[in-house]
């Protein structure tokens, strides 16, 4: 993207899983299979409590204590390998995503991905769907403090060159909505993985991005 022509007065920061793509089932199966080999059971209900977290956060939540580095490295290497294998040829952009990526690009509003996923996962999905030309920045929070810490959003805003408070975050997780709030950013929440009640801190809540209007977005800025 030609950054020289962008409107630096505002930016849009996209979460990936559950916003650009619905990868919940792929992640669940990869986590469940990997953990089962290590004597750890995982239910869908328990898995839902980890939405929006990076791998360290997921394992800390599931184990009740932070994982030792060696265990974390071994588990996440296997889990993410299984995940990337499972999405090939099967992942699709969620309704409204392509439309809004195009609208923001046409309006010269710089866009970023700010995901808790490892960089390799982000790259796999972005390239599978051909989305790279839309983004001026792609940030993995895998080695940052996990959401609801706002680190990944603040880093994305910095790379876009847009003041934090002039960015709109598009999220689906409770921790992601809270991270946007802590970053001082407006937030559009999509009910892909959580109910409207749980996403109540967001400025706008929609069931699908094709339910969102340009007037809604303009009101946030």
Phi, psi and omega in degrees: 000139180279099185296334183297338182261005186276157176272104185276006178281346180202157180215165177234129182241118183261131160289166182254292184294123180088354179238298174285320183220153176262098184249009186306314182292322177297317179294316181300313181295321179292317177294314183298315180294318180293315182292324180300324178294342180250019174074021181242124180270152181218122176263161178298322181297318178292321180298322182299331181289349183258001182305134178091350182271154171280179187297323177299316179295320179299310183292324177298318179294317184287324184270338183087353177216155177298137180288148175290148187306319182295318179294315179302312182298318182292316182294313185289330177297315181289315182298314183289329175297314178298319180297311183295325176295323186286335185273346185302120179074005186238342185275142181226147174294143179287159182305133177090344185297307182299321180299313183286326173301317180293320180297313180295321179295318179296328178277004179060032176267119182294143183235149177224155166259132176230096188240148174284351183290155173299153182303321182298324178292316179300313181299319181298317182287315181301317181284327176300323183262356180068037186264353188304322182298343182279342193249130175276341179209143176228117188238127172264130175265015184302327180251010178259168168304133186285156171304138019276005170299137185275009189308313185293328178286319180294322177295320179297315178299319179299316180292329176285339184075027182244131178306142186309315186289353180259011179256147171249126178263139174248118190224166174229347185258154178297316180294326178291319177298318178295321178297319177298317179298316180295332179280353182079022183255152171286158185218131168257123180252138178249135186275041179294317187237353181219157181282164177301322181300317182287338182261020189300341180282349180289155179283324177225139177235128178229155177280327178216151182292337176283000170273349184276141178249158177297326178298322177300314182294318181299324180296333181284342187244000000 
